[in-house]
Amino acid sequence: MDGDNRFWFLFGGLWLFVGVLFVAVSLGVMLFADPASVNEDVPLWAFTLVGLVACAGGGFVLARARAAAAHDRHLMETGKQLSGTVVEIRRSLISVNRQPRWHVVYRYQDGSRALQGKSRMLTAEAVEDFKPGARVRTKIDPQKPEESLFLGKE
């Protein structure tokens, strides 16, 4: 699992934890606190709602990170290795810790079909050696050749 995938697991897990904490505390106060001691200026349902939204967001991020990791594992185990050619280096819409992330866009051939793939997010240091026209290694799913995994330089 690469560093960015670990980041997404941590990020999603943190939001899920915060959400569960908000829901548990607000429900605990609603169920077990003395109604006379509860500050009515702060609606407890709002904390529950915020907790549920944080849980949903964290769960979504975790599910996406887990699916990406499973997809990569599947291609590493069962994929067919091919060579490809870098088409471009494209900046990702996402930055991690204020550091921009990049994608290597590459083209590869499966039989008579020319297909294109894109790497997961990579750091600037990881993509500085890749220029258009450079050869790269990739693995493809034999059942769905349009599904590929970027492996790096050839």
C-alpha angles and dihedrals in degrees: 000000000000126000096260092052089053088050091054092048090051093044094049092043092051093052091046090051092048091048094050089047092052093047094046095048095045093046090045091053092046093050105035110022122097105257091223092059096049116101104235093198089076112060109220092206088067091060090048090050092049089049093051092049091049090048092051093047094046092046091050093051091047092049092050093048091048092049091050091050092048091048091051092047091050093051092046091053102039106016127116113236117233138168121246141182126237111245099179146333109241127192114238121233088234129075122194116211088349090301114122117235126217139205126216107219111204140176124220137176125236107184105303095341122097109211134181130218139181129216124234115263112299134188121253089252091054094053101039092093093053118090129168108281095029117133118244138181122239139171122219133196106251090214094048109025091185088069107083141164123215111229103176137246121001 
